[in-house]
Amino acid sequence: MPEIVVKNPATLEVIETLLVPESSEINLMINNSQKAFQIWKTKSLTQRQEILSEIADAIESRKDELAKFLTTEQGKPLHESNREIGAIASVFRMYAGMSIESEIIQDNENAQITANQEPYGVCGLILPWNYPIGLLGWKLAPCLLAGNSAIVKPSEFAPLTVMKCIEIMNPFIPENLVQVLPGGDQEGSYLVKHPGIARISFTGSQIAGKKILKDAAENFPKITLEMGGNDAAIILPDCDLDKRFGSIFWGCFFNAGQICVAIKRVYVHESLALELIRRFKEMAEALKIGNGLESGIQMGPINNERQLLKVQELVEDAKNRGATIVTGGRKIPDTGYFFQPTIITDLDDSFRIVKEEQFGPAIPILTYSDIDDAIARANGTGHGLGGSIWTEDIEVGKELAKKLECGTVWVNAHMLVEHNAPFGGWKRSGMGRELGQAGLNEFLQSQTLYIKK
């Protein structure tokens, strides 16, 4: 039977080894999930709301324990892990306060027509390694409120805290309502292809997302995909760097840049370029990097070797093509997957690190002189998850925001996500939405009821 070896990315020590279920065991999980669904869907909306609220309280009561465990397997600093555990509790509470409404289309002496919202059944929830607990909340809370059951497939690089969270939930829900499927791409593919799965919600790479679309053609489960981004930040000449720079910097380097909606490209007006680059270099070199469990750490390691090699490859490619590595550019000589925070200049939009999502602590800074050119370059990618405009003229920011081709646009911010606002991508960044009412609707299907009088 195959195994998953989960390592601490800061020390490379083995935390735990998990057995991967065989196909017969996955079949049994899905059969049990279908049985649990039949029980769960009969509970009233009020009962489900109350249970979601109890789950939020239970997770929050073990926040410190869960945060330490998350840092150990994912690598992010402890303060970031605390924030992520707080986020799952928050999103469960938000959905506990939401309702599911039927719409009366017609009600007269001839007929009554009602559009009701019903659950799908067994949902496959496929999670990434960079933000496993936050995304568990985004998917599982609306899934359960809608009346569905779930098979959760965490990343093989960060499955353990997900498993602990679901252990905490289990006393509040029917047996087998939420189950964890440890495994890699093969197990994810099996889940998508299985005729017992009615809906898939996936967050991960574009390559994996394309594979899911192909696999889904066998049985046509409904699908929500979030497949990463290549977010551009456009800094206008009137941007007050004294006021805005900290937000710009952490928009690039929070969680070592391993966030789908982090800033991946910076376009700065040529009049501000030298000052912006100076500030980036100074702040990057001052970061305290290390094991996220240690006090004062600001940036941890890249989560896994595969991703570390991808970041190294893109930085080396830029260097070999003549770009300037202002600071960083190398793996930190340590036992873990640490990479120096890296600033790259003297490059254009043809460079791989500009065209591809690096998903790590390496930021290309490009200049522009004409704002229409900057907008066109920002839009010149197949991705469309997020983007930002940085200006002291809010009206100008709002007008430019309309021109960016992406699912979320910020003015003077980046990566801020409110749980009651829809989140998702345009173009190849995905389909469907998460969070808010839109996220709940993804786990409901409409049934029109005609009653002839």
C-alpha positions as CSV (number, residue, x, y, z in Angstrom):
1,M,0.0,0.0,0.0
2,P,1.5,3.4,-0.9
3,E,2.4,5.9,1.7
4,I,2.6,9.7,2.2
5,V,5.6,11.0,4.1
6,V,4.8,14.3,5.7
7,K,7.9,16.4,6.5
8,N,8.5,19.6,8.4
9,P,9.7,21.9,5.6
10,A,11.9,23.9,8.0
11,T,13.8,20.9,9.4
12,L,13.0,18.1,6.9
13,E,12.2,15.9,9.8
14,V,9.4,13.3,9.2
15,I,6.3,14.3,11.1
16,E,4.1,11.3,10.2
17,T,3.6,8.6,7.5
18,L,0.1,8.0,6.2
19,L,-1.2,5.1,4.3
20,V,-3.0,5.9,1.1
21,P,-6.4,4.1,0.8
22,E,-6.9,1.6,-2.0
23,S,-9.7,2.0,-4.5
24,S,-12.0,-0.4,-2.7
25,E,-11.5,1.6,0.5
26,I,-12.3,4.9,-1.3
27,N,-15.5,3.2,-2.7
28,L,-16.5,2.3,0.8
29,M,-15.8,5.9,2.0
30,I,-18.1,7.3,-0.7
31,N,-20.9,4.7,0.0
32,N,-20.7,5.6,3.7
33,S,-20.8,9.3,2.8
34,Q,-24.0,8.8,0.7
35,K,-25.6,7.2,3.8
36,A,-24.6,10.0,6.0
37,F,-25.9,12.5,3.5
38,Q,-29.4,10.9,3.7
39,I,-29.3,11.6,7.5
40,W,-27.8,15.1,7.2
41,K,-30.1,16.5,4.6
42,T,-33.2,15.8,6.7
43,K,-31.9,18.1,9.5
44,S,-33.5,21.5,9.5
45,L,-31.6,24.5,8.4
46,T,-31.7,25.7,12.0
47,Q,-30.1,22.5,13.2
48,R,-27.3,22.7,10.6
49,Q,-26.7,26.4,11.5
50,E,-26.3,25.5,15.2
51,I,-23.9,22.7,14.4
52,L,-21.7,24.9,12.3
53,S,-21.6,27.4,15.2
54,E,-20.6,24.7,17.6
55,I,-17.8,23.5,15.2
56,A,-16.5,27.1,15.1
57,D,-16.4,27.2,18.9
58,A,-14.7,23.8,19.1
59,I,-12.0,24.8,16.6
60,E,-11.3,28.1,18.2
61,S,-11.0,26.5,21.6
62,R,-8.0,24.5,20.2
63,K,-6.5,27.4,18.2
64,D,-3.1,27.3,19.8
65,E,-2.6,23.6,19.3
66,L,-3.8,23.7,15.7
67,A,-1.7,26.7,14.8
68,K,1.5,25.0,16.0
69,F,0.7,21.9,14.1
70,L,0.0,23.8,11.0
71,T,3.3,25.7,11.2
72,T,5.1,22.4,11.7
73,E,3.8,20.8,8.5
74,Q,3.2,23.9,6.3
75,G,6.1,26.1,7.4
76,K,4.5,29.5,7.7
77,P,5.2,31.6,10.8
78,L,3.1,30.9,13.9
79,H,1.3,34.3,13.7
80,E,0.2,33.4,10.2
81,S,-1.0,30.0,11.3
82,N,-3.0,31.6,14.1
83,R,-4.6,33.9,11.6
84,E,-5.5,30.9,9.4
85,I,-7.1,28.9,12.3
86,G,-9.0,32.0,13.3
87,A,-10.2,32.3,9.7
88,I,-11.8,28.8,9.5
89,A,-13.7,29.5,12.8
90,S,-14.8,32.8,11.3
91,V,-16.1,31.4,8.1
92,F,-18.0,28.6,9.9
93,R,-19.7,31.3,12.0
94,M,-20.5,33.4,9.0
95,Y,-22.2,30.5,7.2
96,A,-24.0,29.5,10.5
97,G,-25.7,32.9,10.2
98,M,-26.8,32.5,6.5
99,S,-30.1,31.1,5.2
100,I,-31.3,29.2,2.2
101,E,-34.4,30.7,0.6
102,S,-37.0,29.3,-1.8
103,E,-38.3,31.7,-4.5
104,I,-42.0,31.8,-5.2
105,I,-42.3,32.4,-9.0
106,Q,-46.0,32.3,-9.3
107,D,-48.9,31.8,-6.9
108,N,-52.4,32.3,-8.2
109,E,-55.7,30.5,-8.7
110,N,-54.1,28.3,-11.5
111,A,-50.8,27.2,-10.1
112,Q,-48.0,27.6,-7.7
113,I,-44.4,27.6,-9.0
114,T,-41.5,27.6,-6.5
115,A,-37.8,27.5,-7.1
116,N,-36.3,25.5,-4.3
117,Q,-32.6,25.0,-3.4
118,E,-31.5,21.5,-2.7
119,P,-28.1,19.8,-1.8
120,Y,-26.2,17.8,-4.4
121,G,-25.1,14.8,-2.2
122,V,-21.5,13.7,-1.8
123,C,-19.0,16.5,-2.6
124,G,-15.3,16.1,-3.2
125,L,-13.3,18.9,-1.7
126,I,-9.7,19.1,-3.0
127,L,-7.4,21.3,-1.0
128,P,-4.0,22.9,-1.7
129,W,-0.9,22.8,0.6
130,N,-0.4,26.6,1.0
131,Y,-3.6,27.5,2.9
132,P,-5.1,24.1,3.8
133,I,-7.2,25.1,6.8
134,G,-8.5,28.4,5.4
135,L,-9.6,26.7,2.2
136,L,-11.1,23.8,4.2
137,G,-13.4,26.4,5.8
138,W,-14.2,28.1,2.5
139,K,-15.4,24.8,1.0
140,L,-16.7,22.7,3.9
141,A,-18.8,25.3,5.8
142,P,-21.1,26.1,2.8
143,C,-21.1,22.4,1.8
144,L,-22.5,21.4,5.1
145,L,-24.9,24.2,5.5
146,A,-26.4,23.3,2.1
147,G,-27.0,19.8,3.4
148,N,-24.3,17.9,1.6
149,S,-21.7,15.4,2.8
150,A,-18.0,15.6,2.0
151,I,-14.9,13.7,1.1
152,V,-12.0,16.0,1.8
153,K,-8.8,15.3,-0.2
154,P,-6.0,17.5,1.3
155,S,-2.6,18.0,-0.4
156,E,-0.1,15.2,0.3
157,F,2.2,18.0,1.5
158,A,-0.1,19.3,4.3
159,P,-2.8,16.8,5.3
160,L,-2.3,16.5,9.1
161,T,-3.9,19.7,10.4
162,V,-6.9,19.1,8.1
163,M,-7.3,15.7,9.6
164,K,-7.1,17.2,13.1
165,C,-9.7,19.8,12.3
166,I,-12.1,17.1,11.0
167,E,-11.5,15.0,14.1
168,I,-12.6,18.0,16.2
169,M,-15.8,18.4,14.0
170,N,-16.8,14.7,14.1
171,P,-18.6,14.7,17.6
172,F,-21.0,17.3,16.2
173,I,-22.0,15.6,12.9
174,P,-23.3,12.2,11.7
175,E,-20.8,9.5,11.4
176,N,-19.0,9.6,8.0
177,L,-20.5,12.9,7.0
178,V,-17.0,14.4,6.6
179,Q,-14.2,12.0,5.8
180,V,-10.5,12.6,4.8
181,L,-8.9,10.9,1.8
182,P,-5.1,11.2,2.1
183,G,-3.3,10.9,-1.2
184,G,-1.9,12.6,-4.2
185,D,-2.9,13.3,-7.8
186,Q,-4.0,9.7,-8.4
187,E,-6.5,9.7,-5.5
188,G,-7.8,13.1,-6.5
189,S,-8.4,11.8,-10.0
190,Y,-10.2,8.7,-8.7
191,L,-12.5,10.9,-6.6
192,V,-13.4,13.2,-9.6
193,K,-14.1,10.2,-11.8
194,H,-16.3,8.3,-9.3
195,P,-20.0,8.2,-10.2
196,G,-20.9,8.7,-6.5
197,I,-19.5,12.2,-6.4
198,A,-22.0,14.9,-7.3
199,R,-19.9,18.0,-6.9
200,I,-16.2,18.9,-6.9
201,S,-14.6,22.0,-5.4
202,F,-10.9,22.3,-6.2
203,T,-8.2,24.8,-5.4
204,G,-4.7,24.2,-6.8
205,S,-2.6,24.5,-9.9
206,Q,-3.7,25.1,-13.4
207,I,-2.2,21.8,-14.5
208,A,-4.2,19.9,-11.9
209,G,-7.3,21.9,-12.7
210,K,-7.2,21.0,-16.4
211,K,-6.8,17.3,-15.4
212,I,-9.9,17.6,-13.2
213,L,-11.9,19.0,-16.1
214,K,-10.9,16.0,-18.3
215,D,-11.6,13.5,-15.5
216,A,-15.0,15.0,-14.8
217,A,-16.1,14.3,-18.4
218,E,-16.9,10.7,-17.4
219,N,-19.7,11.5,-14.9
220,F,-20.2,15.3,-15.2
221,P,-20.1,16.3,-11.5
222,K,-20.6,20.0,-11.1
223,I,-17.3,21.7,-10.6
224,T,-15.8,24.8,-9.0
225,L,-12.2,25.5,-9.8
226,E,-9.7,28.0,-8.5
227,M,-6.4,27.6,-10.3
228,G,-4.1,30.2,-9.1
229,G,-3.1,33.6,-10.4
230,N,-0.4,35.9,-11.7
231,D,-1.6,39.0,-10.0
232,A,-0.2,42.4,-11.1
233,A,0.1,45.4,-8.9
234,I,0.2,48.7,-10.8
235,I,1.8,51.6,-8.9
236,L,0.9,55.0,-10.2
237,P,3.3,58.0,-10.0
238,D,1.2,59.7,-7.3
239,C,1.4,56.6,-4.9
240,D,2.5,57.6,-1.5
241,L,5.2,55.0,-0.7
242,D,5.5,56.1,2.9
243,K,1.9,55.2,3.3
244,R,1.5,52.2,1.0
245,F,4.8,50.4,0.8
246,G,4.3,48.0,3.7
247,S,1.1,46.7,2.1
248,I,2.7,46.3,-1.3
249,F,5.6,44.4,0.2
250,W,3.5,42.0,2.2
251,G,1.2,41.6,-0.7
252,C,4.2,39.9,-2.3
253,F,5.8,38.1,0.6
254,F,3.1,37.0,3.0
255,N,3.4,33.2,3.5
256,A,6.7,33.4,1.4
257,G,4.6,34.4,-1.6
258,Q,2.8,31.1,-1.5
259,I,-0.7,32.5,-1.9
260,C,-2.8,32.2,-5.1
261,V,-3.8,35.8,-4.9
262,A,-0.5,37.3,-3.8
263,I,1.2,39.9,-5.9
264,K,3.3,38.1,-8.5
265,R,4.3,41.1,-10.7
266,V,4.9,44.7,-9.9
267,Y,4.5,47.4,-12.5
268,V,5.8,50.7,-11.2
269,H,5.8,54.1,-13.0
270,E,9.4,54.9,-14.0
271,S,9.4,58.0,-11.8
272,L,9.0,55.9,-8.7
273,A,11.0,52.9,-9.8
274,L,14.4,53.6,-8.1
275,E,12.8,54.5,-4.7
276,L,10.5,51.4,-4.8
277,I,13.3,49.1,-5.6
278,R,15.4,50.6,-2.8
279,R,12.6,50.0,-0.3
280,F,12.1,46.4,-1.5
281,K,15.8,45.6,-1.2
282,E,16.0,47.1,2.3
283,M,12.9,45.4,3.7
284,A,13.7,42.0,2.0
285,E,17.2,42.0,3.5
286,A,15.9,42.8,6.9
287,L,13.4,40.0,7.1
288,K,13.9,37.4,9.9
289,I,13.7,34.0,8.1
290,G,13.6,30.7,9.8
291,N,11.5,28.0,11.5
292,G,8.0,29.5,12.0
293,L,7.8,28.1,15.5
294,E,10.6,30.4,16.6
295,S,9.9,33.9,18.1
296,G,9.9,36.8,15.7
297,I,10.1,34.9,12.5
298,Q,8.6,36.9,9.6
299,M,9.0,34.4,6.8
300,G,9.3,30.6,6.8
301,P,10.4,28.1,4.2
302,I,8.8,27.1,0.9
303,N,6.5,24.2,1.7
304,N,8.0,21.4,-0.4
305,E,11.0,20.6,-2.6
306,R,9.1,20.5,-5.8
307,Q,8.0,24.1,-5.3
308,L,11.5,25.2,-4.2
309,L,12.9,23.8,-7.4
310,K,10.3,25.7,-9.5
311,V,11.2,29.0,-7.8
312,Q,14.9,28.3,-8.3
313,E,14.4,27.5,-11.9
314,L,12.5,30.7,-12.7
315,V,15.0,32.9,-10.9
316,E,17.9,31.2,-12.7
317,D,16.2,31.6,-16.0
318,A,15.8,35.4,-15.4
319,K,19.4,35.7,-14.3
320,N,20.6,33.8,-17.3
321,R,18.7,36.1,-19.6
322,G,20.3,39.2,-18.2
323,A,18.0,40.3,-15.4
324,T,19.4,41.9,-12.3
325,I,19.0,40.1,-9.0
326,V,18.8,43.1,-6.7
327,T,18.9,40.9,-3.6
328,G,18.4,37.2,-2.8
329,G,18.2,34.7,-5.6
330,R,19.5,31.6,-3.8
331,K,18.4,28.8,-1.5
332,I,19.5,29.6,2.0
333,P,22.1,27.0,3.1
334,D,20.0,25.3,5.8
335,T,18.4,22.0,6.4
336,G,15.0,23.2,5.2
337,Y,13.4,24.5,2.0
338,F,14.4,28.1,2.7
339,F,14.8,30.6,-0.2
340,Q,16.1,34.1,0.0
341,P,13.5,36.8,-0.5
342,T,14.4,37.9,-4.1
343,I,13.9,41.1,-6.0
344,I,14.4,41.0,-9.8
345,T,14.7,44.0,-12.2
346,D,15.8,44.8,-15.7
347,L,13.4,42.3,-17.3
348,D,10.4,42.4,-19.5
349,D,7.1,40.5,-20.0
350,S,8.7,37.8,-22.1
351,F,10.6,36.4,-19.0
352,R,9.2,33.2,-17.6
353,I,9.1,34.6,-14.0
354,V,6.7,37.3,-15.4
355,K,4.6,35.0,-17.5
356,E,4.4,32.1,-15.1
357,E,3.1,32.0,-11.5
358,Q,6.2,31.6,-9.4
359,F,4.4,31.0,-6.1
360,G,7.3,31.8,-3.9
361,P,9.4,34.7,-2.5
362,A,10.7,36.1,-5.8
363,I,9.2,39.3,-7.2
364,P,9.9,40.8,-10.7
365,I,9.6,44.6,-10.7
366,L,8.9,46.1,-14.2
367,T,8.6,49.8,-15.2
368,Y,6.1,51.6,-17.4
369,S,5.6,55.2,-18.6
370,D,2.1,55.0,-20.0
371,I,-0.8,53.7,-17.9
372,D,-2.7,52.1,-20.8
373,D,0.5,50.1,-21.6
374,A,0.7,49.0,-18.0
375,I,-3.0,47.8,-18.0
376,A,-2.5,45.9,-21.2
377,R,0.6,44.2,-19.9
378,A,-1.2,43.3,-16.6
379,N,-4.0,41.8,-18.7
380,G,-1.6,40.0,-21.0
381,T,-1.8,36.7,-19.3
382,G,-4.1,33.7,-19.2
383,H,-4.6,34.2,-15.5
384,G,-7.3,36.5,-14.0
385,L,-7.5,36.0,-10.3
386,G,-6.7,39.4,-8.7
387,G,-4.9,42.7,-9.3
388,S,-4.4,46.0,-7.7
389,I,-4.1,49.7,-8.4
390,W,-2.0,52.0,-6.1
391,T,-2.9,55.7,-6.3
392,E,-3.9,58.6,-4.0
393,D,-6.7,59.5,-6.5
394,I,-9.4,57.0,-5.6
395,E,-11.6,58.0,-8.6
396,V,-8.8,57.3,-11.0
397,G,-8.2,54.0,-9.1
398,K,-11.8,53.0,-9.5
399,E,-11.8,53.7,-13.3
400,L,-8.5,51.8,-13.8
401,A,-9.8,48.9,-11.7
402,K,-12.6,48.4,-14.3
403,K,-10.0,47.8,-16.9
404,L,-8.3,44.9,-15.1
405,E,-9.4,41.5,-16.3
406,C,-9.6,39.6,-13.0
407,G,-12.1,38.4,-10.4
408,T,-11.0,40.7,-7.6
409,V,-9.5,44.2,-7.9
410,W,-8.1,46.2,-5.0
411,V,-7.3,49.9,-4.8
412,N,-4.5,50.6,-2.4
413,A,-4.6,47.1,-1.0
414,H,-3.9,43.5,-2.2
415,M,-4.9,40.1,-0.9
416,L,-7.6,41.4,1.5
417,V,-10.4,38.8,1.5
418,E,-13.7,39.3,3.3
419,H,-15.6,36.1,3.9
420,N,-19.0,37.7,2.9
421,A,-17.6,38.8,-0.5
422,P,-17.4,36.4,-3.5
423,F,-14.0,35.2,-4.5
424,G,-12.9,33.5,-7.8
425,G,-11.1,34.0,-11.1
426,W,-11.6,35.0,-14.6
427,K,-10.0,33.3,-17.6
428,R,-7.8,30.3,-16.8
429,S,-7.8,31.2,-13.1
430,G,-11.0,29.2,-12.6
431,M,-14.7,28.9,-12.7
432,G,-17.4,29.5,-10.0
433,R,-17.1,31.4,-6.8
434,E,-16.3,30.8,-3.1
435,L,-17.3,32.7,0.0
436,G,-20.4,34.7,0.7
437,Q,-23.8,33.9,-0.8
438,A,-22.1,33.0,-4.1
439,G,-20.0,30.3,-2.3
440,L,-23.1,28.8,-0.7
441,N,-25.0,28.7,-4.0
442,E,-22.2,26.6,-5.5
443,F,-23.3,23.8,-3.2
444,L,-27.0,24.1,-4.0
445,Q,-29.0,23.1,-7.0
446,S,-32.3,24.6,-8.1
447,Q,-35.4,22.4,-8.3
448,T,-38.5,24.0,-9.8
449,L,-41.7,22.8,-8.2
450,Y,-45.0,23.2,-10.2
451,I,-48.3,22.6,-8.4
452,K,-51.4,22.7,-10.5
453,K,-54.5,23.9,-8.6
